[in-house]
């Protein structure tokens, strides 16, 4: 029965991902189609006249009506063909293979660090409720929340790269073309700090709510140690709601990741999407949109499966 429910959930999420991919890609297509400018200007270093622009757009089938262009792109996409970049001339699939791993390393790494850090710090805040530590951590986290992610990114670059010169300010790769974890420190830290207040506050409230459960109050009355009650009973009771909330925030977290990537010139999907939008590079923009939607749905599905697993263990306990 449980396997059947998981299968139904999986099918629903796949169908939802397909719908969101179609809707998101079409909406993006419409916005780019009616925006000003032309990809012809991005493809030519020299100034171009109207005749040359028309010729380039004709060669790329950009002179066709909106629905015909979208139908052509969708037909190729359903055949696992992302098309060719209008600007670089490379296959979009090749470009994605170069940028997607970098985004996954930064995004998933920051999300994991943020989740673990929020839960641990929230538990400590509840354990030492209304103490100096609790109030100080609340003040610091809210201070970082007040700063936009791009502003905090610039401040981090000025402090650690320009003034102290201890961390690189941009890129994910070294001059030799190898991935460097040192390049990951600043963007990952910015992502964690800008979201810490929200995740920490929700986790703290979830733990406080769990403390009011009757069986946890009975555990105090039976004389169980405070540490065991907090780190075993309270943590287990609050985890489903915490995981559910973290999963629901993945879309906004992914958007912030793209912004931070652009500031640090990280070389991931965020910087790729920004350049592609500016140059009206349809195939690349649409591919990034679809990949982003699939990532968000996949991580949300993983969170739901974790919640079901936790509830199953609680029922069997």
URLINNOR-V409097 format. One record per residue. N is the residue number from 1. PSI is psi in degrees with one decimal (NA if undefined). BURIAL is 1 if it has 24 or more other ideal C-beta (glycine too) atoms within 12 Angstrom, else 0. Layout:
n=N psi=PSI burial=BURIAL
n=N psi=PSI burial=BURIAL
//
This chain:
n=1 psi=-42.6 burial=0
n=2 psi=-40.8 burial=0
n=3 psi=-35.3 burial=0
n=4 psi=-41.1 burial=0
n=5 psi=-39.8 burial=0
n=6 psi=-40.5 burial=0
n=7 psi=-42.2 burial=0
n=8 psi=-43.1 burial=0
n=9 psi=-41.8 burial=0
n=10 psi=-43.5 burial=0
n=11 psi=-42.6 burial=0
n=12 psi=-43.0 burial=0
n=13 psi=-35.6 burial=1
n=14 psi=-43.8 burial=0
n=15 psi=-39.5 burial=0
n=16 psi=-39.8 burial=0
n=17 psi=-39.7 burial=1
n=18 psi=-43.8 burial=0
n=19 psi=-46.1 burial=0
n=20 psi=-37.1 burial=1
n=21 psi=-43.6 burial=1
n=22 psi=-48.4 burial=1
n=23 psi=-46.5 burial=0
n=24 psi=-42.8 burial=1
n=25 psi=-39.2 burial=1
n=26 psi=-42.5 burial=1
n=27 psi=-43.6 burial=0
n=28 psi=-39.5 burial=1
n=29 psi=-43.2 burial=1
n=30 psi=-44.3 burial=0
n=31 psi=-43.1 burial=0
n=32 psi=-37.6 burial=1
n=33 psi=-40.8 burial=1
n=34 psi=2.2 burial=0
n=35 psi=160.5 burial=0
n=36 psi=161.8 burial=0
n=37 psi=172.7 burial=0
n=38 psi=147.8 burial=1
n=39 psi=-20.0 burial=1
n=40 psi=-35.1 burial=1
n=41 psi=-31.5 burial=0
n=42 psi=-26.6 burial=1
n=43 psi=-14.6 burial=1
n=44 psi=130.5 burial=0
n=45 psi=-33.1 burial=0
n=46 psi=158.5 burial=0
n=47 psi=140.7 burial=0
n=48 psi=146.6 burial=0
n=49 psi=177.0 burial=0
n=50 psi=-38.1 burial=0
n=51 psi=-42.4 burial=0
n=52 psi=-38.5 burial=0
n=53 psi=-44.8 burial=1
n=54 psi=-39.2 burial=0
n=55 psi=-44.6 burial=0
n=56 psi=-43.7 burial=1
n=57 psi=-34.1 burial=1
n=58 psi=-41.0 burial=0
n=59 psi=-31.2 burial=0
n=60 psi=5.7 burial=1
n=61 psi=28.0 burial=0
n=62 psi=-2.8 burial=1
n=63 psi=-0.4 burial=0
n=64 psi=160.1 burial=0
n=65 psi=161.7 burial=0
n=66 psi=-52.2 burial=0
n=67 psi=-32.2 burial=0
n=68 psi=-41.8 burial=0
n=69 psi=-43.7 burial=1
n=70 psi=-38.7 burial=1
n=71 psi=-40.9 burial=0
n=72 psi=-44.3 burial=1
n=73 psi=-42.7 burial=1
n=74 psi=-38.0 burial=1
n=75 psi=-45.6 burial=0
n=76 psi=-36.6 burial=0
n=77 psi=-40.8 burial=1
n=78 psi=-17.3 burial=0
n=79 psi=18.1 burial=0
n=80 psi=31.2 burial=0
n=81 psi=106.5 burial=0
n=82 psi=-7.7 burial=1
n=83 psi=-167.7 burial=1
n=84 psi=138.3 burial=1
n=85 psi=131.7 burial=1
n=86 psi=-31.3 burial=1
n=87 psi=-53.2 burial=1
n=88 psi=-22.0 burial=0
n=89 psi=0.4 burial=0
n=90 psi=159.4 burial=0
n=91 psi=137.7 burial=0
n=92 psi=-35.7 burial=1
n=93 psi=-36.7 burial=0
n=94 psi=-42.1 burial=0
n=95 psi=-41.6 burial=1
n=96 psi=-36.8 burial=1
n=97 psi=-24.5 burial=0
n=98 psi=-31.8 burial=1
n=99 psi=-34.5 burial=1
n=100 psi=-45.8 burial=1
n=101 psi=-36.4 burial=0
n=102 psi=-41.6 burial=1
n=103 psi=-39.9 burial=1
n=104 psi=-41.3 burial=1
n=105 psi=-47.1 burial=1
n=106 psi=-51.8 burial=1
n=107 psi=-52.9 burial=1
n=108 psi=-36.2 burial=1
n=109 psi=-46.1 burial=1
n=110 psi=-39.3 burial=1
n=111 psi=-39.5 burial=1
n=112 psi=-47.5 burial=0
n=113 psi=-43.3 burial=1
n=114 psi=-44.0 burial=1
n=115 psi=-49.6 burial=1
n=116 psi=-45.2 burial=0
n=117 psi=-41.4 burial=1
n=118 psi=-44.4 burial=1
n=119 psi=-45.8 burial=1
n=120 psi=-47.5 burial=1
n=121 psi=-37.1 burial=1
n=122 psi=-40.5 burial=1
n=123 psi=-39.5 burial=1
n=124 psi=-37.3 burial=1
n=125 psi=-39.4 burial=1
n=126 psi=-39.4 burial=1
n=127 psi=-39.5 burial=1
n=128 psi=52.9 burial=0
n=129 psi=137.0 burial=0
n=130 psi=15.0 burial=0
n=131 psi=175.8 burial=0
n=132 psi=-39.4 burial=0
n=133 psi=-45.0 burial=0
n=134 psi=-47.9 burial=1
n=135 psi=-39.2 burial=0
n=136 psi=-43.0 burial=0
n=137 psi=-37.8 burial=1
n=138 psi=-42.6 burial=1
n=139 psi=-45.9 burial=0
n=140 psi=-46.1 burial=0
n=141 psi=-39.0 burial=1
n=142 psi=-29.8 burial=0
n=143 psi=-42.8 burial=0
n=144 psi=-32.4 burial=1
n=145 psi=-32.4 burial=1
n=146 psi=-19.9 burial=0
n=147 psi=130.1 burial=0
n=148 psi=154.5 burial=0
n=149 psi=-37.8 burial=1
n=150 psi=-33.8 burial=1
n=151 psi=-43.2 burial=0
n=152 psi=-34.3 burial=1
n=153 psi=-45.1 burial=1
n=154 psi=-40.4 burial=1
n=155 psi=-39.6 burial=1
n=156 psi=-39.7 burial=1
n=157 psi=-44.8 burial=1
n=158 psi=-40.6 burial=0
n=159 psi=-54.5 burial=0
n=160 psi=-21.8 burial=1
n=161 psi=-45.0 burial=1
n=162 psi=-49.6 burial=0
n=163 psi=-57.8 burial=0
n=164 psi=-25.1 burial=0
n=165 psi=45.0 burial=0
n=166 psi=-14.5 burial=0
n=167 psi=145.1 burial=1
n=168 psi=148.9 burial=1
n=169 psi=-15.7 burial=1
n=170 psi=164.7 burial=1
n=171 psi=161.2 burial=1
n=172 psi=-11.8 burial=1
n=173 psi=154.1 burial=1
n=174 psi=176.8 burial=0
n=175 psi=-24.7 burial=0
n=176 psi=-3.7 burial=0
n=177 psi=12.2 burial=0
n=178 psi=147.9 burial=0
n=179 psi=138.3 burial=0
n=180 psi=124.2 burial=0
n=181 psi=-21.6 burial=0
n=182 psi=-35.1 burial=0
n=183 psi=-16.0 burial=1
n=184 psi=-17.7 burial=1
n=185 psi=-50.7 burial=1
n=186 psi=-53.8 burial=1
n=187 psi=-37.2 burial=1
n=188 psi=-41.8 burial=1
n=189 psi=-40.2 burial=1
n=190 psi=-43.8 burial=1
n=191 psi=-42.5 burial=1
n=192 psi=-46.4 burial=1
n=193 psi=-36.2 burial=1
n=194 psi=-20.7 burial=1
n=195 psi=-8.5 burial=1
n=196 psi=-41.3 burial=1
n=197 psi=-45.0 burial=1
n=198 psi=-49.1 burial=1
n=199 psi=-39.2 burial=1
n=200 psi=-43.5 burial=1
n=201 psi=-43.5 burial=1
n=202 psi=-43.7 burial=1
n=203 psi=-40.2 burial=1
n=204 psi=-44.9 burial=1
n=205 psi=-37.0 burial=0
n=206 psi=-40.1 burial=1
n=207 psi=-40.6 burial=1
n=208 psi=-37.8 burial=1
n=209 psi=-38.7 burial=0
n=210 psi=-31.5 burial=1
n=211 psi=-24.5 burial=1
n=212 psi=-1.9 burial=0
n=213 psi=144.4 burial=0
n=214 psi=-41.3 burial=0
n=215 psi=-25.6 burial=0
n=216 psi=-38.0 burial=1
n=217 psi=-35.5 burial=0
n=218 psi=-33.8 burial=0
n=219 psi=-38.5 burial=1
n=220 psi=-41.5 burial=0
n=221 psi=-30.4 burial=0
n=222 psi=-8.1 burial=0
n=223 psi=16.5 burial=0
n=224 psi=150.1 burial=0
n=225 psi=145.1 burial=0
n=226 psi=-40.1 burial=0
n=227 psi=-42.4 burial=0
n=228 psi=-39.7 burial=0
n=229 psi=-45.6 burial=1
n=230 psi=-51.4 burial=1
n=231 psi=-6.3 burial=0
n=232 psi=-62.0 burial=0
n=233 psi=-51.5 burial=1
n=234 psi=-44.5 burial=1
n=235 psi=-44.5 burial=1
n=236 psi=-37.2 burial=1
n=237 psi=-34.7 burial=1
n=238 psi=-16.3 burial=1
n=239 psi=-42.1 burial=1
n=240 psi=-45.9 burial=1
n=241 psi=-34.9 burial=1
n=242 psi=-47.5 burial=1
n=243 psi=-39.5 burial=1
n=244 psi=-43.5 burial=1
n=245 psi=-44.2 burial=1
n=246 psi=-40.7 burial=1
n=247 psi=-35.5 burial=1
n=248 psi=-18.6 burial=0
n=249 psi=2.3 burial=1
n=250 psi=-31.1 burial=1
n=251 psi=-48.0 burial=0
n=252 psi=-35.0 burial=0
n=253 psi=-39.4 burial=1
n=254 psi=-39.5 burial=1
n=255 psi=-41.7 burial=1
n=256 psi=-35.8 burial=1
n=257 psi=-41.9 burial=1
n=258 psi=-39.4 burial=1
n=259 psi=-46.9 burial=1
n=260 psi=-39.3 burial=1
n=261 psi=-41.8 burial=1
n=262 psi=-40.7 burial=1
n=263 psi=-41.8 burial=1
n=264 psi=3.8 burial=1
n=265 psi=48.9 burial=1
n=266 psi=-27.9 burial=1
n=267 psi=15.3 burial=1
n=268 psi=-159.2 burial=1
n=269 psi=-32.8 burial=1
n=270 psi=-50.1 burial=1
n=271 psi=-38.0 burial=1
n=272 psi=-43.3 burial=1
n=273 psi=-42.1 burial=1
n=274 psi=-47.4 burial=1
n=275 psi=-40.9 burial=1
n=276 psi=-37.2 burial=1
n=277 psi=-42.4 burial=1
n=278 psi=-36.6 burial=0
n=279 psi=5.5 burial=1
n=280 psi=42.7 burial=1
n=281 psi=83.2 burial=1
n=282 psi=-55.9 burial=1
n=283 psi=-41.0 burial=1
n=284 psi=-44.8 burial=1
n=285 psi=-46.8 burial=1
n=286 psi=-37.9 burial=1
n=287 psi=-41.5 burial=1
n=288 psi=-40.4 burial=1
n=289 psi=-48.9 burial=1
n=290 psi=-44.0 burial=1
n=291 psi=-41.0 burial=1
n=292 psi=-43.2 burial=1
n=293 psi=-44.6 burial=1
n=294 psi=-39.4 burial=1
n=295 psi=-45.9 burial=1
n=296 psi=-44.4 burial=1
n=297 psi=-40.7 burial=1
n=298 psi=-45.2 burial=1
n=299 psi=-38.0 burial=1
n=300 psi=-41.3 burial=1
n=301 psi=-42.7 burial=1
n=302 psi=-41.2 burial=1
n=303 psi=-40.6 burial=1
n=304 psi=-38.8 burial=1
n=305 psi=-36.7 burial=1
n=306 psi=-41.8 burial=0
n=307 psi=-44.5 burial=1
n=308 psi=-38.2 burial=1
n=309 psi=-40.7 burial=0
n=310 psi=-45.0 burial=1
n=311 psi=-37.2 burial=0
n=312 psi=-42.4 burial=0
n=313 psi=-36.7 burial=0
n=314 psi=-38.9 burial=0
n=315 psi=-33.8 burial=0
n=316 psi=-13.8 burial=0
n=317 psi=NA burial=0
//
